[in-house]
């Protein structure tokens, strides 16, 4: 080939490559760019026409979709939020200053999409970007966190979540900054919080920010969207338990309404899922009591409704109002088989949590941001238990009224250092009522406690982003006891090598509210726990101290992490632990100590994400005067926990399969040689026996598709696909002068299916 021909060919190749390069990076309307991306990557964009009108962009088609979206965000004042692998919403970026938004994500897709880890050690869940987890077809927040190492529910419920060996009442659950005292529907099997209106969920096990009070075990902070310029968005969905819907309505410029509601469908149809849930919840309760007869005239329902109204006053002032109502109701009729009782014999159980909050935020400039938040939370649990055999009616009530105000401020000194500080006034009143008609007995008590708190915290991020240091201090003054409690908090993250990061966390915390169990048949035997307030004598203020050290390796979508920890919690009472042995009716004060290690390995490939986690811990009680003052196993002492899961995504199809195994929880057997003395069970050493190991396998799948102009999704799941009969609790009682063993079993094979339509 002569030199001229080579030159011509090289020129032609140059022109062709230049043409394609120009085609890949040419400037074009954003509307056309989104249409091109939809076809190329098989995705679907949701946006308001006015939000993208007149915007010109350029992008490189050789890049992957995430890189292209990043380039588009840098060219526009828009945010591209991936709801999942297929749907992407486009909205205007907010100029609001938020420390949480500035918290850099260092581990993306922690287990699955929409589950990340921030540079401050917080696990961030974004329900709208949630991928899929085994057994879940919807982003149930409190079910999702149980996939994290160190988080477990010993009885499969979201109303009894144990974080590093703690009890559920030791978790601070916040809904848009409001403390919640009820977390579950169906008495614990379903989260009470609609995930489709929740924007971000922060889960913190240690190294908590000083702005948080309460929660000696963990913080679960749910935040709704704070943007006023999100486009109109609506969804409706149904599964085999409930029907739900939500809508985001722009009412005017910089004014928006968010509304979500959900209700059970059990009064319309009894599905296989409902029947399994019903069997699981009401076993060993008054509803399933065989001594009397329960009629078919039963009513069970639950519902929740949440609302948020947002209004921006100019560009610097923001006003937000939040409202939430969570409700459970059970009615059933009981009759005497001998027909000796003719009066109304309806038993009832109502559980409700109402919450509201009003927040004003002022953005002074790019460095200074302040806010004031007033909040109110009211929890009400009422039961009326009629015994047909004895012609007795027992009324029980438990009410919590919590209100307060919180003032926050944050200031960025420079690109590396920022500080936050604030003041919080919190008032809690808790009442408990019991009333028996025959013989007449009435007991009613109420306590009120006011707490004044101030806090300050500094956050340092080195310029090379290798070092993060967070130091905080919270000062609590409990006015009723004239008591001051100081709570330092610390978190340190350091990049040791290119792909290794070390984390050190520590905290002191306290809380004044807790849950007690007076008798196992409280509240019809279904919701056995009642909230009480510390009196600093028989019910102390609970205090904790915790330290942890972790190491993480993250490279090429391979994540390996290990974290060891030690936690001590003082001021617990035997009545708060749910003993069903020789300590059931004893009230003494003690503590528990937990030490353990959480391990996680997660590997992500193009379409696969697979993880294996293992947790080892020892958790022991020490109570003054009990068990010869020697330590014994905690009721929540699950020493070994293994979770394996894998997800697969193929275009619009998602599959997930997982296996959960853990060693058995402790329980106490009666004495073999002398089980009963004087109608009292003689027990062996407390918690000296173990239940059999727990094993459960779950499967789930979702598929997204177009339904006309709208986006739709269907899902199916099977919980406990092997139908393993796991014993989750064992205790003993005396029947007919003999010891009777009672075993509570887990959910059996439980199918579910869902359909969701996005407008």
C-alpha angles and dihedrals in degrees: 000000000000123000095252093054091049089051092050092049092048090050091050091050090048092051092047093050091045090051093052092043089052090046091052094049102029119132114252139154113287089235090061091044092055091049089052092049092048090057097041099046100025093240133135125224124209117200146138113256093229091054094063101026114129095004116136122200143168130210143172112248091201091070124086121258096260092053091048092050089051090052091050092050091053091052097046141037089246138112122220109205117189108216089187138322092304113028123065126181123209120207140154116276116246122233091211116129114234129168090206091056090049091053101109119230111232100173118041124194093017096194093333140003115292091033113099141159120229129215090255091061095255120138109229121203119194107190094193090058094039115137115193139294129194112278094009126098094170130045099259101179099208093044091048095055090057087072089066119097111260094025120103141150110218091201101035094251134123089222092064107045115162115205111192092337099313128129123255095253088061090068116092105220113192128187109196088332096314120118113238124210096187120055106168146062122207085034093294109331096097130040113253092218121087104232096202093072094043114098103184136004120198116202115193123181098173141354090049119189114258090239089075121081126186125021108097090188106038149330122238106187115185117192127190121215114289097194122110097190099061110128125245108291131173138173138179125192142174134193134170092280108035150008120228143172141176137188136192110207124187100215096183140331106317092357122106140170123209117192131175133171138175136181137178121256096208092109088059103039137359106224127192087254092054092047092053092047091047092051091048097047101042100042111122092010134114088265090064096036109137096198090079132024126256117210125223088249095102130142126194124170141151134191143169135193127189131185136183126185117196128190129172116208099206117313099304106044125066130184122195132181123189129190130180134175122184119185140181125179133183126180126174137162123232126194138186112248088216091056092231093133120066103168127096108294102184117144120200140190122189125180123182140166119191119187137176136172139182120202132185118192127191120196103198096178140319090294106040128057128167135181141179121206127189116190143181130192126181123185119188127182118179132173135178110194118191119195108203093190094055099028089233131140121201118194119196128180134179120184132179123190114187123175136156149129131252128197118197135184133181128187130185110212093185141328091291106037133051134163134205130193142163154148130250131192113193129181122188126184121183127184132185125194132187124177129175122189101204114061089013113242129162129182124174128167134168133186132188127197129184122201127192114199136181125182143179133188138179125207121198125189118180117232091246088051091233096116132050123179124180119183122178143166129198122196116201124189116191102200098195092057096032085232130149123202124187119204119190118194129194138180126177128181122183131178103225100179132359095286104015123091127186121205129195121188134177138164148166115213141168141192135194101200126070141157125251132194111212097174131000091238095056113135095010090310090282105092100026100169127085129190119245135178127235116259094183091238119059090006109038129194105270113237131187140187123194139175130182139178123198141178125202132191116196123174137132092001091304114125123188119173136171127183128179121196146177125203133179123189119191130190100043120142131216089241091062095055101063099237115188097185137064090319097056096103098032122101116201135137126247146133143244131223125206128187125172151125131247119207128188134180118184126175123186124197128176095284102004135075116183128177140178122192131184129187126190122186144153117214121186138176128219117190124178111252096004127110090002087299089292124136119255136180118293117239086242095046100134100164101187127035126174125182124182124182141163132187130194126196123195111175103294097352122092127186130185133183127178145169126211122195132169138162119260124276121243125264137167125248125206119254108277097217100038110020098163134037120174095341090309124113116240108218134200120237110315115273092352094139132062134217119235117276118280120236129177134164122197136189133192139170136183133188127195123205144156119267105189106303092337134084119241138182136194128196141185130191140176120204113204095005091185090055089229113184101224119186107220099176138016129187139151137236137176118256121172093347093306134097113257121198116222121198125189113204132204129247112295124216102326121184124196136180133189142190124197131184122197119200 
